[in-house]
Amino acid sequence: MARWLRPFAMVAALALAGGAAQAQDTRIAIVGPITGSNAAIGEQMKRGAVMAVEDINAKGGVLGKKLALEIADDACDPKQAVAAANDVVRKKVVFVAGHYCSSSSIPASAVYNEAGILQMTPASTNPALTDDAAKKGWNNVFRVCGRDDAQGAVAGKHLADHYKGKKIAIIHDKTAYGKGLADETKKAANKLGATEAMYEAINQGDKDFSALVSKMKQANIDVIYFGGYQTEAGLIVRQSRDQGLKATLIGGDALVTEEFWKITGPAGEGTLMTFAPDPRKVPAAKAVVDKFTAQGYNPEGYTLYTYAAIQAFAAAAEKNKSLKLDDLSTALHAMTIPTVIGPLSWDKKGDITDPNYVFYIWKAGKYAEM
């Protein structure tokens, strides 16, 4: 018996010691689509968060303690997002970098507010996220990305400048992100004199768009503006080309991922999308980009945005020497923080003060700024 007990006691002692050490860490979380059709973006978020935590811990952590990262999956589903939010709250995190989909960030923000936890999304662009939080007097919601009204203004101007008098189709996937972006683009284009010939909705997760493509072909559509994610956008493009519809597809930031081309293949040639200037080219990102490259990983899309969100949290905590929500929020509103995507500052709502969107184009399997 003694021979069995001694090893068990040693393992138990080591487990207790490890648990005690972990209890001294400051817990933060990323929450995003680790599974599902947007899992490629979840991988970007996870990679960015892991490296940010490693780099911050290598410099001594935050307020003298190491960061411990929790990773939770919302699959871009609103109900799962609330469950994931409650899960990380139970784990006593003090900060959440997330979510990706606006339809996840919006309901989850209420969970974080009630728990007094700072939320900073690297990717959710629907204006309602911060607008509604501000109306309710919440101080826990921030973003490191722009908003759909800024992105839609750029896309709408492009439609008005290049397709006024031509046949425009505006399609969205009914999500908070997709419909929000499509409606903001429509609003901007209409204001500048461009009127759409079609305004249609699809369901996220649909695979067969042959009826929609046939309708667009019959209407002689010249350009398709799609508010939604890369999977459905890619299928619409591929099926359009299969039916002989050559209309250019224009989309938003969700299409700035290699996953889009994996779906479309050469059919994606010439697709346009709006996104912020390439963060990989920001001088402050060079060392981090080089580390990712050395690992054989391309830090595209929202990799560096997630890294930047964690940088911003760490800087705010150090400024006010506190992990409490009120102190973190006050610090963020008072600071301009140098990050891997450039210097960031926030307005009263928690939106970045200088959003900037440019156009990208897909050519020969790669995307680049126009």
BALOBA-1460 file (C-alpha; in Angstrom, 3 decimals):
// residues 370
<rec num="1" residu="m" x="0.000" y="0.000" z="0.000"/>
<rec num="2" residu="a" x="2.775" y="2.399" z="0.976"/>
<rec num="3" residu="r" x="4.458" y="1.914" z="-2.381"/>
<rec num="4" residu="w" x="1.217" y="3.033" z="-4.120"/>
<rec num="5" residu="l" x="0.582" y="5.918" z="-1.758"/>
<rec num="6" residu="r" x="4.021" y="7.546" z="-2.062"/>
<rec num="7" residu="p" x="3.824" y="8.169" z="-5.839"/>
<rec num="8" residu="f" x="0.204" y="9.317" z="-5.497"/>
<rec num="9" residu="a" x="1.174" y="11.736" z="-2.740"/>
<rec num="10" residu="m" x="3.991" y="13.141" z="-4.889"/>
<rec num="11" residu="v" x="1.646" y="13.657" z="-7.852"/>
<rec num="12" residu="a" x="-0.934" y="15.308" z="-5.596"/>
<rec num="13" residu="a" x="1.703" y="17.615" z="-4.136"/>
<rec num="14" residu="l" x="2.901" y="18.614" z="-7.599"/>
<rec num="15" residu="a" x="-0.689" y="19.243" z="-8.716"/>
<rec num="16" residu="l" x="-1.327" y="21.421" z="-5.683"/>
<rec num="17" residu="a" x="1.883" y="23.334" z="-6.285"/>
<rec num="18" residu="g" x="0.954" y="23.829" z="-9.948"/>
<rec num="19" residu="g" x="-2.533" y="24.942" z="-8.970"/>
<rec num="20" residu="a" x="-1.149" y="27.420" z="-6.465"/>
<rec num="21" residu="a" x="1.207" y="28.847" z="-9.063"/>
<rec num="22" residu="q" x="-1.616" y="29.115" z="-11.572"/>
<rec num="23" residu="a" x="-3.790" y="30.837" z="-8.978"/>
<rec num="24" residu="q" x="-1.201" y="33.610" z="-8.860"/>
<rec num="25" residu="d" x="-1.620" y="34.267" z="-12.581"/>
<rec num="26" residu="t" x="-3.971" y="36.893" z="-13.988"/>
<rec num="27" residu="r" x="-6.557" y="35.173" z="-16.131"/>
<rec num="28" residu="i" x="-7.666" y="36.663" z="-19.438"/>
<rec num="29" residu="a" x="-9.573" y="35.071" z="-22.310"/>
<rec num="30" residu="i" x="-10.118" y="35.084" z="-26.022"/>
<rec num="31" residu="v" x="-13.556" y="34.037" z="-27.207"/>
<rec num="32" residu="g" x="-14.221" y="33.414" z="-30.877"/>
<rec num="33" residu="p" x="-15.158" y="30.849" z="-33.531"/>
<rec num="34" residu="i" x="-12.725" y="28.063" z="-32.724"/>
<rec num="35" residu="t" x="-15.086" y="25.715" z="-34.574"/>
<rec num="36" residu="g" x="-17.627" y="26.232" z="-37.326"/>
<rec num="37" residu="s" x="-17.472" y="27.958" z="-40.701"/>
<rec num="38" residu="n" x="-15.357" y="30.798" z="-39.305"/>
<rec num="39" residu="a" x="-12.815" y="28.561" z="-37.563"/>
<rec num="40" residu="a" x="-10.037" y="30.004" z="-39.751"/>
<rec num="41" residu="i" x="-10.653" y="33.375" z="-38.076"/>
<rec num="42" residu="g" x="-10.755" y="31.697" z="-34.674"/>
<rec num="43" residu="e" x="-7.302" y="30.314" z="-35.422"/>
<rec num="44" residu="q" x="-6.086" y="33.838" z="-36.228"/>
<rec num="45" residu="m" x="-7.438" y="35.118" z="-32.921"/>
<rec num="46" residu="k" x="-5.933" y="32.222" z="-30.976"/>
<rec num="47" residu="r" x="-2.504" y="32.651" z="-32.583"/>
<rec num="48" residu="g" x="-2.496" y="36.378" z="-31.912"/>
<rec num="49" residu="a" x="-3.547" y="35.938" z="-28.299"/>
<rec num="50" residu="v" x="-1.053" y="33.177" z="-27.520"/>
<rec num="51" residu="m" x="1.862" y="35.177" z="-28.873"/>
<rec num="52" residu="a" x="0.747" y="38.372" z="-27.116"/>
<rec num="53" residu="v" x="0.572" y="36.541" z="-23.783"/>
<rec num="54" residu="e" x="3.956" y="34.927" z="-24.358"/>
<rec num="55" residu="d" x="5.573" y="38.260" z="-25.218"/>
<rec num="56" residu="i" x="3.987" y="40.119" z="-22.301"/>
<rec num="57" residu="n" x="4.928" y="37.353" z="-19.862"/>
<rec num="58" residu="a" x="8.514" y="37.376" z="-21.158"/>
<rec num="59" residu="k" x="8.687" y="41.033" z="-20.099"/>
<rec num="60" residu="g" x="7.377" y="40.348" z="-16.587"/>
<rec num="61" residu="g" x="3.634" y="40.059" z="-17.144"/>
<rec num="62" residu="v" x="1.075" y="42.611" z="-15.960"/>
<rec num="63" residu="l" x="1.375" y="44.252" z="-12.556"/>
<rec num="64" residu="g" x="4.034" y="41.734" z="-11.610"/>
<rec num="65" residu="k" x="1.950" y="38.655" z="-12.448"/>
<rec num="66" residu="k" x="2.000" y="36.377" z="-15.470"/>
<rec num="67" residu="l" x="-1.024" y="36.198" z="-17.735"/>
<rec num="68" residu="a" x="-2.878" y="32.898" z="-18.110"/>
<rec num="69" residu="l" x="-4.941" y="32.558" z="-21.274"/>
<rec num="70" residu="e" x="-8.360" y="30.913" z="-21.429"/>
<rec num="71" residu="i" x="-9.692" y="30.032" z="-24.894"/>
<rec num="72" residu="a" x="-13.438" y="29.679" z="-25.400"/>
<rec num="73" residu="d" x="-15.419" y="28.747" z="-28.509"/>
<rec num="74" residu="d" x="-18.592" y="30.579" z="-29.570"/>
<rec num="75" residu="a" x="-18.762" y="29.167" z="-33.134"/>
<rec num="76" residu="c" x="-20.211" y="32.578" z="-34.107"/>
<rec num="77" residu="d" x="-23.509" y="31.482" z="-32.572"/>
<rec num="78" residu="p" x="-25.263" y="33.996" z="-30.280"/>
<rec num="79" residu="k" x="-26.492" y="31.384" z="-27.779"/>
<rec num="80" residu="q" x="-23.126" y="29.645" z="-27.641"/>
<rec num="81" residu="a" x="-21.491" y="33.058" z="-27.265"/>
<rec num="82" residu="v" x="-23.486" y="33.744" z="-24.097"/>
<rec num="83" residu="a" x="-22.604" y="30.293" z="-22.753"/>
<rec num="84" residu="a" x="-18.918" y="30.869" z="-23.538"/>
<rec num="85" residu="a" x="-19.049" y="34.286" z="-21.884"/>
<rec num="86" residu="n" x="-20.543" y="32.816" z="-18.729"/>
<rec num="87" residu="d" x="-17.882" y="30.098" z="-18.770"/>
<rec num="88" residu="v" x="-14.958" y="32.529" z="-18.805"/>
<rec num="89" residu="v" x="-16.684" y="34.667" z="-16.157"/>
<rec num="90" residu="r" x="-16.806" y="31.603" z="-13.899"/>
<rec num="91" residu="k" x="-13.080" y="31.202" z="-14.484"/>
<rec num="92" residu="k" x="-12.603" y="34.707" z="-13.073"/>
<rec num="93" residu="v" x="-11.013" y="36.348" z="-16.082"/>
<rec num="94" residu="v" x="-10.427" y="40.097" z="-15.874"/>
<rec num="95" residu="f" x="-10.350" y="40.754" z="-19.613"/>
<rec num="96" residu="v" x="-11.834" y="39.257" z="-22.784"/>
<rec num="97" residu="a" x="-10.448" y="39.750" z="-26.294"/>
<rec num="98" residu="g" x="-13.526" y="38.878" z="-28.328"/>
<rec num="99" residu="h" x="-15.732" y="38.067" z="-29.982"/>
<rec num="100" residu="y" x="-15.364" y="37.877" z="-33.782"/>
<rec num="101" residu="c" x="-18.953" y="37.974" z="-35.029"/>
<rec num="102" residu="s" x="-21.003" y="41.009" z="-34.017"/>
<rec num="103" residu="s" x="-23.958" y="38.698" z="-33.393"/>
<rec num="104" residu="s" x="-21.829" y="37.062" z="-30.688"/>
<rec num="105" residu="s" x="-20.195" y="40.167" z="-29.238"/>
<rec num="106" residu="i" x="-23.471" y="42.011" z="-28.704"/>
<rec num="107" residu="p" x="-25.244" y="39.477" z="-26.425"/>
<rec num="108" residu="a" x="-21.991" y="38.498" z="-24.697"/>
<rec num="109" residu="s" x="-21.272" y="42.129" z="-23.804"/>
<rec num="110" residu="a" x="-24.184" y="42.085" z="-21.331"/>
<rec num="111" residu="v" x="-22.645" y="39.108" z="-19.523"/>
<rec num="112" residu="y" x="-19.296" y="40.851" z="-19.239"/>
<rec num="113" residu="n" x="-20.871" y="44.109" z="-18.108"/>
<rec num="114" residu="e" x="-22.772" y="42.406" z="-15.315"/>
<rec num="115" residu="a" x="-19.558" y="40.704" z="-14.192"/>
<rec num="116" residu="g" x="-17.482" y="43.899" z="-14.389"/>
<rec num="117" residu="i" x="-15.170" y="42.569" z="-17.107"/>
<rec num="118" residu="l" x="-13.494" y="44.585" z="-19.854"/>
<rec num="119" residu="q" x="-14.337" y="43.362" z="-23.369"/>
<rec num="120" residu="m" x="-12.308" y="44.465" z="-26.372"/>
<rec num="121" residu="t" x="-13.259" y="42.988" z="-29.725"/>
<rec num="122" residu="p" x="-10.635" y="42.699" z="-32.451"/>
<rec num="123" residu="a" x="-13.232" y="42.282" z="-35.185"/>
<rec num="124" residu="s" x="-16.909" y="43.031" z="-34.398"/>
<rec num="125" residu="t" x="-17.849" y="46.036" z="-36.514"/>
<rec num="126" residu="n" x="-21.606" y="46.488" z="-36.055"/>
<rec num="127" residu="p" x="-22.214" y="49.995" z="-34.645"/>
<rec num="128" residu="a" x="-24.864" y="48.690" z="-32.236"/>
<rec num="129" residu="l" x="-22.188" y="47.009" z="-30.101"/>
<rec num="130" residu="t" x="-20.784" y="50.258" z="-28.744"/>
<rec num="131" residu="d" x="-23.787" y="52.486" z="-29.474"/>
<rec num="132" residu="d" x="-26.119" y="50.388" z="-27.324"/>
<rec num="133" residu="a" x="-23.545" y="49.963" z="-24.563"/>
<rec num="134" residu="a" x="-23.080" y="53.725" z="-24.403"/>
<rec num="135" residu="k" x="-26.850" y="54.310" z="-24.230"/>
<rec num="136" residu="k" x="-27.027" y="51.930" z="-21.272"/>
<rec num="137" residu="g" x="-24.162" y="53.685" z="-19.510"/>
<rec num="138" residu="w" x="-21.823" y="50.686" z="-19.756"/>
<rec num="139" residu="n" x="-18.073" y="51.275" z="-19.727"/>
<rec num="140" residu="n" x="-16.798" y="47.788" z="-20.507"/>
<rec num="141" residu="v" x="-17.076" y="47.591" z="-24.321"/>
<rec num="142" residu="f" x="-14.224" y="48.597" z="-26.647"/>
<rec num="143" residu="r" x="-12.930" y="47.654" z="-30.094"/>
<rec num="144" residu="v" x="-9.600" y="47.801" z="-31.880"/>
<rec num="145" residu="c" x="-11.279" y="47.668" z="-35.309"/>
<rec num="146" residu="g" x="-13.464" y="50.162" z="-37.148"/>
<rec num="147" residu="r" x="-17.258" y="50.208" z="-37.526"/>
<rec num="148" residu="d" x="-19.592" y="49.275" z="-40.358"/>
<rec num="149" residu="d" x="-20.724" y="52.853" z="-40.855"/>
<rec num="150" residu="a" x="-17.102" y="53.842" z="-41.615"/>
<rec num="151" residu="q" x="-16.523" y="50.756" z="-43.768"/>
<rec num="152" residu="g" x="-19.883" y="51.121" z="-45.511"/>
<rec num="153" residu="a" x="-19.150" y="54.739" z="-46.390"/>
<rec num="154" residu="v" x="-16.034" y="53.654" z="-48.299"/>
<rec num="155" residu="a" x="-17.818" y="50.800" z="-50.079"/>
<rec num="156" residu="g" x="-20.863" y="52.946" z="-50.880"/>
<rec num="157" residu="k" x="-18.700" y="55.663" z="-52.407"/>
<rec num="158" residu="h" x="-16.977" y="53.079" z="-54.579"/>
<rec num="159" residu="l" x="-20.335" y="51.830" z="-55.855"/>
<rec num="160" residu="a" x="-21.468" y="55.379" z="-56.586"/>
<rec num="161" residu="d" x="-18.200" y="56.319" z="-58.288"/>
<rec num="162" residu="h" x="-17.874" y="53.189" z="-60.446"/>
<rec num="163" residu="y" x="-21.360" y="51.696" z="-60.832"/>
<rec num="164" residu="k" x="-23.821" y="54.594" z="-60.879"/>
<rec num="165" residu="g" x="-26.349" y="53.835" z="-63.615"/>
<rec num="166" residu="k" x="-25.374" y="50.161" z="-63.662"/>
<rec num="167" residu="k" x="-27.145" y="47.168" z="-62.147"/>
<rec num="168" residu="i" x="-26.176" y="46.765" z="-58.483"/>
<rec num="169" residu="a" x="-27.238" y="43.837" z="-56.292"/>
<rec num="170" residu="i" x="-26.933" y="44.178" z="-52.515"/>
<rec num="171" residu="i" x="-27.043" y="40.856" z="-50.667"/>
<rec num="172" residu="h" x="-26.698" y="40.126" z="-46.957"/>
<rec num="173" residu="d" x="-26.721" y="37.047" z="-44.731"/>
<rec num="174" residu="k" x="-29.135" y="38.372" z="-42.049"/>
<rec num="175" residu="t" x="-26.394" y="38.446" z="-39.386"/>
<rec num="176" residu="a" x="-25.676" y="41.530" z="-37.285"/>
<rec num="177" residu="y" x="-22.418" y="41.955" z="-39.186"/>
<rec num="178" residu="g" x="-23.610" y="41.130" z="-42.684"/>
<rec num="179" residu="k" x="-26.894" y="43.022" z="-42.681"/>
<rec num="180" residu="g" x="-25.352" y="45.938" z="-40.809"/>
<rec num="181" residu="l" x="-22.555" y="46.282" z="-43.348"/>
<rec num="182" residu="a" x="-24.854" y="45.875" z="-46.349"/>
<rec num="183" residu="d" x="-27.298" y="48.468" z="-45.021"/>
<rec num="184" residu="e" x="-24.546" y="50.999" z="-44.272"/>
<rec num="185" residu="t" x="-23.133" y="50.496" z="-47.770"/>
<rec num="186" residu="k" x="-26.589" y="50.859" z="-49.311"/>
<rec num="187" residu="k" x="-27.208" y="54.027" z="-47.324"/>
<rec num="188" residu="a" x="-23.922" y="55.586" z="-48.439"/>
<rec num="189" residu="a" x="-24.377" y="54.587" z="-52.089"/>
<rec num="190" residu="n" x="-27.980" y="55.838" z="-52.188"/>
<rec num="191" residu="k" x="-26.944" y="59.158" z="-50.686"/>
<rec num="192" residu="l" x="-24.447" y="59.584" z="-53.524"/>
<rec num="193" residu="g" x="-27.005" y="58.747" z="-56.208"/>
<rec num="194" residu="a" x="-26.421" y="55.027" z="-56.825"/>
<rec num="195" residu="t" x="-29.534" y="52.873" z="-56.563"/>
<rec num="196" residu="e" x="-29.537" y="49.094" z="-56.286"/>
<rec num="197" residu="a" x="-31.514" y="46.958" z="-58.715"/>
<rec num="198" residu="m" x="-31.811" y="44.149" z="-56.157"/>
<rec num="199" residu="y" x="-31.730" y="43.864" z="-52.373"/>
<rec num="200" residu="e" x="-31.817" y="40.248" z="-51.197"/>
<rec num="201" residu="a" x="-31.088" y="38.184" z="-48.095"/>
<rec num="202" residu="i" x="-29.662" y="34.688" z="-47.723"/>
<rec num="203" residu="n" x="-29.211" y="32.486" z="-44.678"/>
<rec num="204" residu="q" x="-25.775" y="32.017" z="-43.192"/>
<rec num="205" residu="g" x="-24.857" y="28.384" z="-43.721"/>
<rec num="206" residu="d" x="-26.663" y="28.040" z="-47.062"/>
<rec num="207" residu="k" x="-24.672" y="26.201" z="-49.727"/>
<rec num="208" residu="d" x="-26.801" y="26.377" z="-52.859"/>
<rec num="209" residu="f" x="-27.208" y="29.843" z="-54.379"/>
<rec num="210" residu="s" x="-28.235" y="28.753" z="-57.870"/>
<rec num="211" residu="a" x="-31.662" y="30.417" z="-57.634"/>
<rec num="212" residu="l" x="-30.155" y="33.685" z="-56.439"/>
<rec num="213" residu="v" x="-27.512" y="33.584" z="-59.164"/>
<rec num="214" residu="s" x="-30.155" y="32.901" z="-61.814"/>
<rec num="215" residu="k" x="-32.158" y="35.879" z="-60.578"/>
<rec num="216" residu="m" x="-29.097" y="38.127" z="-60.726"/>
<rec num="217" residu="k" x="-28.183" y="36.850" z="-64.185"/>
<rec num="218" residu="q" x="-31.695" y="37.540" z="-65.457"/>
<rec num="219" residu="a" x="-31.464" y="41.074" z="-64.028"/>
<rec num="220" residu="n" x="-28.104" y="41.644" z="-65.792"/>
<rec num="221" residu="i" x="-26.366" y="42.506" z="-62.537"/>
<rec num="222" residu="d" x="-23.004" y="44.225" z="-63.023"/>
<rec num="223" residu="v" x="-21.775" y="44.208" z="-59.422"/>
<rec num="224" residu="i" x="-22.705" y="42.313" z="-56.259"/>
<rec num="225" residu="y" x="-22.174" y="43.879" z="-52.866"/>
<rec num="226" residu="f" x="-22.233" y="41.126" z="-50.250"/>
<rec num="227" residu="g" x="-22.553" y="41.738" z="-46.532"/>
<rec num="228" residu="g" x="-21.489" y="38.526" z="-44.860"/>
<rec num="229" residu="y" x="-18.697" y="36.039" z="-44.285"/>
<rec num="230" residu="q" x="-16.125" y="34.390" z="-46.513"/>
<rec num="231" residu="t" x="-17.805" y="30.985" z="-46.850"/>
<rec num="232" residu="e" x="-21.079" y="32.190" z="-48.373"/>
<rec num="233" residu="a" x="-19.282" y="34.918" z="-50.356"/>
<rec num="234" residu="g" x="-16.946" y="32.349" z="-51.867"/>
<rec num="235" residu="l" x="-19.784" y="30.031" z="-52.835"/>
<rec num="236" residu="i" x="-21.762" y="32.875" z="-54.413"/>
<rec num="237" residu="v" x="-18.756" y="33.866" z="-56.536"/>
<rec num="238" residu="r" x="-17.996" y="30.308" z="-57.626"/>
<rec num="239" residu="q" x="-21.601" y="29.510" z="-58.493"/>
<rec num="240" residu="s" x="-21.952" y="32.839" z="-60.330"/>
<rec num="241" residu="r" x="-18.999" y="32.001" z="-62.548"/>
<rec num="242" residu="d" x="-20.353" y="28.490" z="-63.128"/>
<rec num="243" residu="q" x="-23.587" y="30.044" z="-64.461"/>
<rec num="244" residu="g" x="-21.748" y="32.612" z="-66.570"/>
<rec num="245" residu="l" x="-22.479" y="35.633" z="-64.371"/>
<rec num="246" residu="k" x="-19.360" y="37.778" z="-64.457"/>
<rec num="247" residu="a" x="-20.486" y="40.472" z="-61.993"/>
<rec num="248" residu="t" x="-17.713" y="41.697" z="-59.699"/>
<rec num="249" residu="l" x="-18.198" y="40.805" z="-56.060"/>
<rec num="250" residu="i" x="-17.414" y="43.404" z="-53.394"/>
<rec num="251" residu="g" x="-17.414" y="42.542" z="-49.713"/>
<rec num="252" residu="g" x="-16.120" y="43.600" z="-46.335"/>
<rec num="253" residu="d" x="-13.286" y="42.698" z="-43.999"/>
<rec num="254" residu="a" x="-14.483" y="39.098" z="-43.514"/>
<rec num="255" residu="l" x="-13.216" y="38.280" z="-47.013"/>
<rec num="256" residu="v" x="-9.628" y="39.234" z="-46.149"/>
<rec num="257" residu="t" x="-8.562" y="35.680" z="-45.415"/>
<rec num="258" residu="e" x="-6.915" y="32.918" z="-47.445"/>
<rec num="259" residu="e" x="-9.964" y="30.810" z="-46.611"/>
<rec num="260" residu="f" x="-11.930" y="32.806" z="-49.214"/>
<rec num="261" residu="w" x="-9.645" y="31.733" z="-52.077"/>
<rec num="262" residu="k" x="-9.708" y="28.107" z="-50.909"/>
<rec num="263" residu="i" x="-13.437" y="28.210" z="-51.598"/>
<rec num="264" residu="t" x="-13.421" y="30.179" z="-54.849"/>
<rec num="265" residu="g" x="-10.215" y="29.145" z="-56.566"/>
<rec num="266" residu="p" x="-9.655" y="31.192" z="-59.768"/>
<rec num="267" residu="a" x="-13.326" y="32.272" z="-59.690"/>
<rec num="268" residu="g" x="-12.366" y="34.692" z="-56.906"/>
<rec num="269" residu="e" x="-10.086" y="36.680" z="-59.225"/>
<rec num="270" residu="g" x="-10.901" y="40.391" z="-59.064"/>
<rec num="271" residu="t" x="-13.025" y="40.234" z="-55.912"/>
<rec num="272" residu="l" x="-12.782" y="43.472" z="-53.936"/>
<rec num="273" residu="m" x="-13.114" y="44.013" z="-50.180"/>
<rec num="274" residu="t" x="-12.682" y="46.759" z="-47.624"/>
<rec num="275" residu="f" x="-10.362" y="46.435" z="-44.650"/>
<rec num="276" residu="a" x="-7.968" y="48.607" z="-42.689"/>
<rec num="277" residu="p" x="-4.492" y="49.129" z="-44.196"/>
<rec num="278" residu="d" x="-2.501" y="45.902" z="-43.908"/>
<rec num="279" residu="p" x="-1.363" y="45.690" z="-40.257"/>
<rec num="280" residu="r" x="1.479" y="43.357" z="-41.255"/>
<rec num="281" residu="k" x="3.139" y="46.364" z="-42.895"/>
<rec num="282" residu="v" x="3.014" y="48.565" z="-39.789"/>
<rec num="283" residu="p" x="6.628" y="49.179" z="-38.643"/>
<rec num="284" residu="a" x="5.692" y="48.399" z="-35.035"/>
<rec num="285" residu="a" x="4.525" y="44.937" z="-36.124"/>
<rec num="286" residu="k" x="7.758" y="43.851" z="-37.806"/>
<rec num="287" residu="a" x="9.253" y="41.883" z="-34.911"/>
<rec num="288" residu="v" x="5.985" y="40.093" z="-34.215"/>
<rec num="289" residu="v" x="5.345" y="39.385" z="-37.903"/>
<rec num="290" residu="d" x="8.884" y="37.999" z="-38.204"/>
<rec num="291" residu="k" x="8.220" y="35.659" z="-35.249"/>
<rec num="292" residu="f" x="5.037" y="34.372" z="-36.846"/>
<rec num="293" residu="t" x="6.790" y="33.955" z="-40.199"/>
<rec num="294" residu="a" x="9.563" y="31.973" z="-38.514"/>
<rec num="295" residu="q" x="6.853" y="29.638" z="-37.212"/>
<rec num="296" residu="g" x="5.531" y="29.175" z="-40.743"/>
<rec num="297" residu="y" x="2.366" y="31.148" z="-40.034"/>
<rec num="298" residu="n" x="0.981" y="34.124" z="-41.947"/>
<rec num="299" residu="p" x="-0.471" y="36.596" z="-39.380"/>
<rec num="300" residu="e" x="-3.253" y="37.778" z="-41.670"/>
<rec num="301" residu="g" x="-6.715" y="39.111" z="-40.917"/>
<rec num="302" residu="y" x="-7.363" y="39.491" z="-37.206"/>
<rec num="303" residu="t" x="-4.195" y="37.879" z="-35.825"/>
<rec num="304" residu="l" x="-2.497" y="41.182" z="-35.051"/>
<rec num="305" residu="y" x="-5.762" y="42.829" z="-34.004"/>
<rec num="306" residu="t" x="-6.145" y="40.250" z="-31.254"/>
<rec num="307" residu="y" x="-2.524" y="40.774" z="-30.246"/>
<rec num="308" residu="a" x="-3.185" y="44.533" z="-30.101"/>
<rec num="309" residu="a" x="-6.284" y="44.110" z="-27.922"/>
<rec num="310" residu="i" x="-4.234" y="42.283" z="-25.299"/>
<rec num="311" residu="q" x="-1.495" y="44.912" z="-25.549"/>
<rec num="312" residu="a" x="-4.088" y="47.612" z="-24.890"/>
<rec num="313" residu="f" x="-5.438" y="45.796" z="-21.826"/>
<rec num="314" residu="a" x="-1.926" y="45.359" z="-20.419"/>
<rec num="315" residu="a" x="-1.055" y="49.021" z="-20.973"/>
<rec num="316" residu="a" x="-4.271" y="50.209" z="-19.298"/>
<rec num="317" residu="a" x="-3.670" y="47.953" z="-16.295"/>
<rec num="318" residu="e" x="-0.125" y="49.248" z="-15.884"/>
<rec num="319" residu="k" x="-1.212" y="52.887" z="-16.213"/>
<rec num="320" residu="n" x="-3.768" y="52.786" z="-13.400"/>
<rec num="321" residu="k" x="-2.090" y="49.919" z="-11.476"/>
<rec num="322" residu="s" x="-5.400" y="48.086" z="-11.396"/>
<rec num="323" residu="l" x="-7.357" y="45.251" z="-12.996"/>
<rec num="324" residu="k" x="-10.747" y="46.692" z="-12.029"/>
<rec num="325" residu="l" x="-13.083" y="47.571" z="-14.882"/>
<rec num="326" residu="d" x="-13.584" y="51.223" z="-13.931"/>
<rec num="327" residu="d" x="-9.842" y="51.799" z="-13.724"/>
<rec num="328" residu="l" x="-9.115" y="49.981" z="-16.968"/>
<rec num="329" residu="s" x="-11.861" y="51.871" z="-18.801"/>
<rec num="330" residu="t" x="-10.692" y="55.232" z="-17.450"/>
<rec num="331" residu="a" x="-7.136" y="54.490" z="-18.533"/>
<rec num="332" residu="l" x="-8.136" y="53.486" z="-22.057"/>
<rec num="333" residu="h" x="-10.143" y="56.663" z="-22.564"/>
<rec num="334" residu="a" x="-7.185" y="58.753" z="-21.439"/>
<rec num="335" residu="m" x="-4.423" y="57.036" z="-23.415"/>
<rec num="336" residu="t" x="-2.968" y="56.628" z="-26.866"/>
<rec num="337" residu="i" x="-1.440" y="53.170" z="-26.765"/>
<rec num="338" residu="p" x="1.296" y="52.003" z="-29.138"/>
<rec num="339" residu="t" x="0.324" y="48.589" z="-30.511"/>
<rec num="340" residu="v" x="1.362" y="46.256" z="-33.322"/>
<rec num="341" residu="i" x="-1.376" y="47.725" z="-35.539"/>
<rec num="342" residu="g" x="-0.309" y="51.288" z="-34.738"/>
<rec num="343" residu="p" x="-1.234" y="53.805" z="-32.029"/>
<rec num="344" residu="l" x="-4.786" y="53.422" z="-30.721"/>
<rec num="345" residu="s" x="-7.054" y="55.770" z="-28.799"/>
<rec num="346" residu="w" x="-10.760" y="55.536" z="-28.022"/>
<rec num="347" residu="d" x="-13.769" y="57.846" z="-27.936"/>
<rec num="348" residu="k" x="-16.443" y="57.932" z="-25.239"/>
<rec num="349" residu="k" x="-18.231" y="54.923" z="-26.728"/>
<rec num="350" residu="g" x="-15.129" y="52.739" z="-26.874"/>
<rec num="351" residu="d" x="-14.635" y="53.076" z="-30.631"/>
<rec num="352" residu="i" x="-11.195" y="53.813" z="-32.061"/>
<rec num="353" residu="t" x="-10.825" y="57.472" z="-32.946"/>
<rec num="354" residu="d" x="-9.220" y="57.128" z="-36.381"/>
<rec num="355" residu="p" x="-10.762" y="54.230" z="-38.351"/>
<rec num="356" residu="n" x="-9.355" y="53.924" z="-41.838"/>
<rec num="357" residu="y" x="-10.568" y="51.616" z="-44.607"/>
<rec num="358" residu="v" x="-9.002" y="50.882" z="-47.982"/>
<rec num="359" residu="f" x="-9.780" y="48.474" z="-50.811"/>
<rec num="360" residu="y" x="-8.080" y="45.128" z="-51.339"/>
<rec num="361" residu="i" x="-8.268" y="42.949" z="-54.450"/>
<rec num="362" residu="w" x="-7.811" y="39.214" z="-54.976"/>
<rec num="363" residu="k" x="-5.326" y="38.339" z="-57.737"/>
<rec num="364" residu="a" x="-3.836" y="34.906" z="-58.485"/>
<rec num="365" residu="g" x="-4.653" y="33.540" z="-55.072"/>
<rec num="366" residu="k" x="-3.334" y="36.480" z="-53.047"/>
<rec num="367" residu="y" x="-4.935" y="39.674" z="-51.807"/>
<rec num="368" residu="a" x="-3.265" y="43.077" z="-51.662"/>
<rec num="369" residu="e" x="-4.208" y="46.704" z="-51.184"/>
<rec num="370" residu="m" x="-5.332" y="48.416" z="-54.363"/>
